[in-house]
Amino acid sequence: MHDDLLRVFTQKAYLYSTEDQKKICAAAYYADRLHGDQKRKSGEPYIIHPLAVGSILIQLGMDRDTICAGLLHDVVEDTECTLEDLERDFGKEVAIMVDGVTKISKLKSESKSLQEAETIRKMFFAMGKDMRVIIIKLSDKLHNMRTLGALAPQRQKEIAQDCLDIFAPLAGNLGISWLKTELEDLSLKTLKPDTYQYINDFLLSKKSEYNAYLKKVQNDLLKACAKVGITNVQIKGRVKHVYSVYLKIKRRKKEIDEIFDILGVRVICQSTTECYTILGIIHQTWHPIEGRFKDYIAMPKTNNYQSLHTTVLGPDSKHLEIQIRTQEMDKTAEEGVAAHWSYKASSGSEAGAWKNYDAVNYNKIITKIKNWSKEIEQNEDYMDEIKNELLKDSIVVFTPQGRVIELPVGATALDFAYKIHTEVGNHCTGAKADSSIIPLNKPLENTQVVEILTSPSAHPHHSWLEYAKTPSAKKKIMAWLNKNQAENTPQIVEKKKDDDKKTEEVKPLIPIMQGIKFIPTDRNTSSVIISNESNVLFDFAKCCNPVHGDSIVAYITRGRGYVIHRKDCKNLKNMSEAEKRLVPVEWDSNELVRRFKVTAKMNAELFGEIDGAVKKQNGRLISGALDVAPEGLVGTFTISASSEGDLKKMVTSIRALPSIIRIQGF
């Protein structure tokens, strides 16, 4: 039986060179000799597992040494073989990869979960040195998930949950979409067998209907492309996989027959220019759904995925998701980082444009993995870091200087601030996204330009632990709070889900908000009238930063024209010949500007809420300042409006805010 298994396996390596086939075959027979009569839980010969892992690695197109390491990945743990033996017989690279995936079986701990966590930590470190380690581990995990049936039900669920939390997202981060899809479906089948069966049965019952519909779409698209001279194009139809449909049902809280975007079409063409041309053809053929277009070619995902996505009302007015990409993009989308080692000559993976394209994408992934290794090394709660931050679906946002920052979906401006630097986070007073003020607890959106407002007197407070979503930001906030609280105040610890009743979190009586100010960072564009003239050279003083509505005066300079100061500017009395050079000035604007005093409850987001209330009525928040008082927060705000009616609406809108106690003009 063993000989038959080995013969079938070695035939799968027919695309490799004679020399490579010889080494792969030697590794297979070496593994068979060492595992001998060992059995799996199912009673089958153990050699079936390493041969299956090797077959998956061949399917991925991995190189010779990776396949050998996959075949030998259990020999150090389960046999008398040592790493030194492997290095002697198969080389240093194979030995290093096997070491990277070997479990820490000798860890002195009775906790299986701790042992598994340390294994994953070790694996991530090994990934930073050699990416192929994780490809082997994912192949190992895939075959184990395919053959879970022999294990106890509880153990099956534990393995499936780990797969869903760690290994499927990891495959997605590395861009190996088919592997991610299968791991997700197998995990759901184990964790929620009834749900899996219900969705799968529904999809099977619709199979002939779906196939007929997709065939019509394919024919219509091919004809439309041929009319404009695009003939070398592939069009593939598909039905979304079970786990994907499950997520749609869960997120939208709808029945399966109410989910209309179960079908998808993929168009594969020859160039980026053709991608955009075909997009236009599709939108001329069928009506596009507003808000459902995404350009991942201009802005690739963090796993290097590139494609155009659009959803249209296809034939029979059914929602239809269409992806458009080049052959190179399709290869990366399906194989991800594994494409770097692909031996499939027919794909062009060893020559031409693909070589350069692959080198750029591969280096991006390598940099990302090395950064992961560093973050895990510096974090004691690395399992939370892995599950909730590193492997979560991510977005890309930008600093005002154009620096790219990657964050998990759901991350807020506070997470962004602490990602930039701990001190930026600790002194954060507010944030802007695309030049508009946003609350610190609002989730950021992909491709936003985010700016953090800071003040030397600002510090973290307890509510930030709820605003921040990433473990790293929460850890830095807790570190500051624990260090700077009064000596008789208990330290703050992060609540665990199963620890809610045991841990009491202590809230500071007064958040540190003393002296926080809002001053617009945009250049002052207001105009003034000086001595009854409006067309004169002037500038605004940087020392007092006058804004529309302030009482102002103009100082005549030598060479710079007029400089506008606030009348109460302390620098005026020290200026040369101030009495002779000061002239009357007034604001030249049709805007109505009013200043208000507010009293409010403690609320770190008060600036953002007032700014939102003003903008809602088409007004503008010009400036503001907040201080802590016995009754809560007191402050002044200057706002502008185009009419008295709008001004009244703004005041009403501000007064309606839950935090506002009173507002009055002066």
DRENKOLDO-821229 format. One record per residue (C-alpha): residue in one letter; x, y, z. Coordinates in steps of 0.25 Angstrom, whole numbers, plus 2048, in hexadecimal, padded with zeros to 3 digits. Each point is the difference from the previous one (the first is absolute). Example, Ala and Ser with C-alpha at 12.3 -4.5 7.8 and 13.67 -1.06 7.14 Angstrom:
A8317EE81FS80680E7FE
This chain:
M800800800H80B80A804D8077FD7F2D7F38047F9L7FE80C808L80F8057FDR7FF7FC7F1V7F38097FFF80780B807T80D8017F8Q7F88007F3K7FA80D804A80E8077FFY8017FD7F1L80180F7FDY80D801808S80E7FE7FBT8067F2801E80980580BD7F5806808Q7F77F37FEK80C7F8806K80180880DI7F1801802C7FF7F17FEA80B7FD80AA7F980980AA7F37F87FEY8077F3802Y80880580CA7F3805807D7FA7F27FDR80B7F9806L80080980DH7F1800802G8007F17FED7F47F9806Q7FB80D806K7F18027FFR7F780C800K7F4801809S7F77FA7F5G8097F47FFE8068037F3P80F8007FDY80680D805I8088027F4I7F38047F9H80180D807P80E8057FCL7FD7FB7F2A7F38087FFV80880D805G80A7FD7F5S7F57FF7F6I7FA80E804L80E8067FFI8017FB7F2Q7F28057FDL80580E805G80C7FF7F7M80A80180BD80F7FD7FFR8077F3802D80580380ET7F3804805I7F97F37FBC80B7F8807A7FE80880DG7F17FE7FFL8027F17FEL80A80080CH7F880A809D7FC7F680BV80D7F7801V80780880AE7F4800809D7FB7F27FET80D7F87FDE80E7FE805C8058097F5T80780D804L80180E7F9E80F7FC7FED7FC7F47F8L7F78087F7E80B80A7FDR80A7F57FDD7F77F97F7F7F780B7F9G80880D803K7FF80C80AE7F48067F9V7F77F4802A8047FE80EI7FD80F804M7F27FF7F9V7FD7F3808D80580680DG7F680C7FDV7F47F77FFT8047F680BK7F780180DI80680480DS7FD7F2806K80A80180BL7FB80E806K7FF7FE80FS7F1804801E7F37F8803S7F880A7F8K7FE7FB7F2S7FB80E7FCL80D806804Q8087F57F9E7F88037F3A80280F802E80F7FF801T8007F77F4I7F980B7F8R80980B806K80C7F77FBM7FA7FE7F2F7FE8107FFF80F802803A8047F57F6M7F78077F6G80880C801K80D7F97FCD7F97F77F5M7F28027FBR8007F17FBV7FE7FC80FI7F1805800I7FD7FA7F2I8047F2806K7F880380DL7F38047F8S8027F47F7D8017F780DK7F4807806L7F77FE7F3H8027F1800N7FE7FF80FM7F38087FER7FC7F77F5T8017F4809L7FB80580DG7F67F5801A8087F6809L80280A80BA7F780280CP7F580B7FDQ80580A80AR80E7FF7FAQ7FB8017F2K7F980D804E80C806807I8097FD7F4A7F58067F6Q7FF80D809D80F802800C8007FE7F1L7F580A7FED80780A809I80E7FE7FCF8037F77F4A7F58047F6P80380F802L80F7FE7FFA7FD7F97F2G7F880C7FCN80B80A805L80A7F87F7G7F68017F4I7FE7F17FFS7F18017FEW7FC7F27FCL8077FA80DK7F980B808T7F27FD7FAE8027F1803L80580280EE7F4809803D7F67F67FBL8067F4807S80080880DL7F18047FFK7FD7F27FCT8067FC80EL7FB80B808K7F28027FBP7FD7F37F8D7F18037FFT80280E7FBY80B7FB7F6Q7F77F57FBY7F48097FEI80880A7F8N8077F57F8D7F27F97FDF7FA80D7FBL80C8037F7L7FF7F27FAS7F18027FEK80380C7F7K80C7FB7F9S7F97FE7F2E7F980D801Y80D807804N8087F97F5A7F68047F5Y80080F805L80F800801K8017FB7F2K7F780B7FAV80980A807Q80C7FA7FAN7FB8007F2D7FA80F801L80E805806L8087F87F5K7F78077F5A80180E806C8107FE801A8017FB7F2K7F980D7FBV80B809804G80B7F67FCI8037F980DT8007F17FDN80B7FA808V7F880080DQ7FC7F580AI7F3801807K7FD7F780CG7F37FF808R8007FB80EV7F67FE80CK80580680DH8067F680AV7F77FB80CY80880880BS7FF80D7F7V7F17FE7FFY7FF7FD80FL80780E803K7F68077F7I7F47FA807K80680380ER80480E7FDR7F38047F9K7F77F8809K7F97FB7F4E7FB7F27FBI8087F97F5D7F68037F5E80180F803I80F8007FDF8018047F1D80F8017FEI8037F1801L8058007F2G80D8067FBV8078017F2R80F8027FEV8058067F3I80F7FD7FDC8078097F6Q80D8047FBS80380E805T7FC80A80AT7FB8097F5E7F77F57FCC7FB7FE80EY7FB80E800T7FA7FF7F2I7F87F4804L7FB80780CG7FA80A7F7I7FA7F57F7I7FA7FA80CH7FA80D805Q7FA8027F2T7FA7F3800W7FA7FF80EH7FC80B80AP80B80180BI7FC80080EE80480D807G80B7FF80BR8047F27FBF80C8037F8K80E7FE805D80D8027F9Y80A7F7806I8098027F4A80380E804M8007FD80FP8047F1802K7FC7F980CT80B7FD80AN8027F27FBN8038067F2Y7F27FC7FBQ7FD8087F4S7F38017F8L7F48097FDH7F37FC807T7F28057FCT7F27FB802V7F68027F6L7F17FC7FDG8037F57F7P7F67F87F7D7F27FF806S80480C80AK8087F7809H80C805808L80D7FB7F9E80E802806I80B8017F5Q80F800802I8098057F5R80F7FD800T80C7FD7F8Q8067F27FFE80C804809M7F680680AD7F77F3800K80D7F7803T80380980CA7F1800804E7FF7F1800E80E7FB804G80580D808V80E7FF805A8017F17FCA8018057F2H80E805802W8047F1800S7F77FC7F5Y8067F67F6K7F48017F6A8088047F4S7F38037F8S7FC80B80AG80D8087FCS80480080EE80F7FE7FDA80280B7F6G7FC80E7FAA7F780A807W7FB7F580AK80E800806N80080F804Y7F2800804D8027F4809A80D806806V7F980C805N7F47F9806Y8087F6807N80980A806K7F3807806I7FC7F3806I80E7FE806T80080E806K7F37FE806I8037F2806K80D806807N7F880B806W7F67F6805S80C7F8807K80580D806E7F2804806I7FE7F2806E80E800806Q7FD80D807N7F27FC805E7FD7F680BD7F17FE7FCY8057FC7F2M7F47F77FED7F680B801E80A8087F7I8007F57F6K7F17FE800N7FA80E801E80A8097F9L80A7F97F7L7F77F67F9K7F3808800D7FB8067F3S80880D7FEI7FF80E7FBV80A8097FBV80080F804F80A80B7FET80780B808P7FF80E7FBQ80F7FE7FBG7FB7F47F8R8067F5809V7F87F37FFI7FA7FA80DE7F97F2800L7F67FE80BP7F57F5802V7F28037FCG7F980780BA80C808805T7FE80E804A80880D800L8067FC80ED8057F37FAF8068087F5A80780A80AY8067F5808K8057F97F3I80780D7FCH80780180ET7FC7FE80EE80280F804V7F78047F4G7F57F7806N80380580EH7FE80F7FDC7F57FE7F6T7F480A801G7F97FD7F3A8017FB7F2K7FC8047F2A7FD7F77F4D8018067F2S80080E807S7F37FE808I8007FE80FI7FC7F2805P7FD7FA80DL80C7F8806N7F77F3801K7FC8017F1P8057F47F8L8098057F5E7FD7FD7F1N80A7FB7F5T80980A7FAQ7FC80C809V80B80A803V80080180FE80680C808I8027FF810L7FE80D808T80980080CS80280980CP80C7FF80BS7F580080BA7F77F57FAH8017F2806P7F97F37FFH7F47FD808H7F87F4803S7F58017F5W80C7FE7F6L8007F1804E7F37FF7F9Y8038097F4A80D7F97FCK7FE7F27F9T80E7FB7FFP8077F980BS80C8087FEA7F980D802K7F87FB80CK80D7FB806K80780E7FFI7F4807805M7FF7F780DA80F801802W7FF810800L7F47FF809N8067F680AK80D809801N7F980D802Q7F47FD809A80180480EE8077F6809N7F37FC808T7F97FD7F3P7FF7F27FCQ8077FC7F3I7F87FE7F3V8007F37F9E7F97FC7F3K7F47F8802K7FF7F27FAK7F37FB7FBD7FF7F580AD80580A80BD7F580A801K7FC7FD80EK80E7FF806T80680D7FBE7FB80E804E80680C7F7V80280D807K7FC80C7F9P80780D803L7F780B806I80480A7F6P8067FD7F2I80C8087FDM7FA80A7F6Q80580D807G80480B7F5I7FC7F87F4K7FE8097F4F7FB7FF7F2I8078097F6P7FE7FD7F1T80D7FC7F9D7FB8057F2R80580E7FCN7F780B804T7F98047F3S7F780B806S80180E7FAV80180E808I7FD80F7FDI80B809804S7FD80F800N7F47FE7F7E8097F87F6S7FE7F17FDN80B7FE7F6V80C802808L80C7F7803F7FF7F980ED8037F4808F7FB7FA80DA80980080CK8057F2805C80280580EC7F1801803N7FA7F97F4P7F38097FEV7F47F97FAH7F38057FBG7F880780BD80C805808S80280E803I80C8047F8V80980B7FCA80A8027F5Y80F803802I8088077F5T80D7F97FDR80C8057F7G7FF7F77F4R7F57F5804G7F48097FFY7F67FF80BV8017F580BI7F27FD807H8017FE80FR7F57FD80AK7FE80D808D8047F980DC80D7FA7FAK80A80280BN80B8037F5L7FA80D7FCK80580880CN80E7FC7FCM8008047F2S80780C7FAE7F880C7FFA7F37F8803E7F780C803K8048067F2R8007F47F8L7F37F9804V7F48037F8P7F17FC800V7FC7F37F9E7F37F87FFW7FD7F27FAD7FB8017F2S7F67F47FEN7F17FD7FFE8027F580AL7F980280DV80A7FC80BR7FC7FE80FR8077FB80CF7F97F780AK8037FB80EV7FD7F2803T8007F780DA8007F17FEK8027F3806M80D7F97FFN8027FB7F2A80D7FF7F9E7F98017F2L7F980D803F8088077F5G7FC7F67F6E7F2800804I7FE80F7FFD8088017F3G7F67F57FAA7F4808805V80580C7FAK8037FA7F3K7F27F97FFQ7FA80E7FFN80B8047F5G80880980AR80E800804L8077FF80EI80B80A800S8067FE80DG7FE7FB80EA8067FE80EL7FC7F680CD80480080EV7FC7F780CA7F780780AP7F87FA80DE7F47FF7F7G8077F87F5L8068077F4V7FE80E7FCG8058077F3T7FE80A7F5F7FD7FD7F2T8008097F4I7F77FC7F4S7FC8077F3A7F37FF7F8S7FB8067F3S7F3804807E7F980380DG7F77F47FDD80C7F67FEL80680680DK7F47FD808K7FF7F27FAM80F7FE804V7FD80480FT7F47F7800S8097F47FBI80B80380AR7F680180BA7FA7F27FCL80D7F9803P8007F780CS80C806806I7FC80E800I7FA80680DR7FE80E7FBI80480A7F4Q80080F800G80480B7F7F80980C804
